[in-house]
Amino acid sequence: METTRATGTARDGAWVVARPGPVSSGNGPLEWERRPPPVPADREILVEVEACGVCRTDLHLAEGDLPPRMPRCTPGHEVVGRVTSTGPGVTEFAVGDRAGVAWLAGVCGQCRYCRSGRENLCPASTYTGWDRHGGYAGFVTADARFAYPLPDGPAAEELAPLLCAGIIGHRALSRANLPPGGLLGIWGFGASAHLTAQIALARGARVAVFTRAPAARDLARDLGAGFAGDSYDAPPEPLDAAILFAPVGELVPVALAALDRGGTLAIAGIHLTDIPTLNYQHHLFQERTLRSVTANTRTDGHDFLTEAARVRPSIHLTRYPLHQANTALTDLAADRVTGVAVLLPD
């Protein structure tokens, strides 16, 4: 296959992680690779990409924080597009349907986690843009059983962030055990956080946001947060629950110390830097709880998309043409993206 660092048209290939490394190096880790559209296998659909969200997980893959699981993998797991063909056995979609391709790409269906409704913990689970090629491309294939039917009305770039940023935020909110009307603290205010905050507010919660980016603090206030401060600021009052979206381990004790008695901190990211030593009395005693969040189930996805259709969260978008994928990742790493970055076909 022909490879180049020059651009290609959206239909003739895909971006691949050629050599994981810092996106700030001036020579991005993604290379354009020309390849024909893939052929869908059994139970698969072929989707022509209309939009693909840029997730921090893509950045972790590109920079090597997440070890590659396949050579020259194409990132992207917030994919919206049209089904152009189907493989044998597909009953969920027809040609012309709009489909969403998300992070969870497959599970074994047989292990005790799958059988108990916890398929996000399946040891054999696979992921779009990590185990199989994702949506930084003209076309992508997906197991039809793990894709989501999407409505025709909304713009593709507004739907794309819902497929990971929205879904994982929805699961993180559930894991945080926020009581009705409680005060939720959010550390980091990127794609997932700005959607999760709106869902929490629509449910009647109050929200306090902690982030180093002034523009993100302004966005948080615009969306209805009652407090927006720096990452290390004290909350206006003890928090009933908290979610850490920033991949910064040193914020874990900060967030735990901000919790009220019985509060829960959920860590939403797939990657986190090392957590400093915790003091039991200060950070965990009085039944404070620290929980991780691992991927999502398909039920999480369907539940969130139903709720989002009712709430209609405002999505703050920064659009990039597909040929600027490296630029989008660089801007994300440098906190120059407020809200959500989305790649659109050239």
URVENJO-V270442 format. One record per backbone hydrogen bond with DSSP energy under -0.5 kcal/mol. CO is the residue of the C=O (numbers start at 0). NH is the residue of the N-H. If there is no record, write none. Layout:
BEGIN
CO NH
CO NH
END
This chain:
BEGIN
1 33
3 31
8 11
11 34
12 137
13 32
15 17
15 30
16 71
21 24
22 25
28 17
28 18
30 15
31 3
32 13
37 39
40 43
42 143
43 86
44 46
44 141
45 83
45 84
46 48
46 139
47 81
49 344
50 79
51 342
52 54
53 340
54 57
54 58
55 59
56 60
57 61
58 62
59 63
59 64
59 65
60 63
61 20
64 66
69 72
72 16
72 74
73 133
74 135
75 134
77 52
78 100
79 49
79 50
80 98
81 47
82 95
84 45
86 89
87 42
93 96
96 82
97 149
98 80
99 101
99 147
100 78
102 104
102 127
105 125
110 114
111 115
112 117
113 116
117 120
118 121
121 124
125 104
125 105
126 129
126 130
126 131
129 68
131 128
131 129
134 136
135 14
137 48
139 46
141 44
142 145
143 146
145 101
147 99
154 157
154 158
155 159
156 160
158 161
158 162
159 162
160 163
160 165
161 166
162 102
163 167
163 168
164 168
165 169
166 170
167 171
168 172
169 173
170 174
171 175
172 177
173 176
178 181
181 183
181 205
182 239
182 240
183 207
184 242
185 187
185 209
186 244
186 245
189 193
190 194
191 195
192 196
193 197
194 198
195 199
196 200
197 201
198 202
199 204
200 203
205 183
206 225
206 226
207 185
208 228
209 187
211 213
212 216
213 217
214 218
215 219
216 220
217 221
218 222
219 223
219 224
220 223
226 208
228 210
229 232
238 259
239 263
240 184
241 265
242 186
242 244
243 267
243 268
245 247
246 248
246 272
247 250
248 251
249 253
250 254
251 255
252 256
253 257
254 258
255 258
257 238
259 262
262 288
263 241
263 265
264 290
265 243
265 267
266 292
277 279
278 282
278 283
279 283
279 284
283 287
285 261
288 264
290 266
292 294
296 300
297 301
298 302
299 303
300 304
301 305
302 306
303 307
304 308
305 309
306 310
307 311
313 315
314 316
315 339
317 341
319 343
320 323
321 324
323 327
324 328
325 329
326 330
327 331
328 332
329 333
330 335
330 336
331 334
335 337
336 338
337 339
339 317
340 53
341 319
342 51
343 321
END
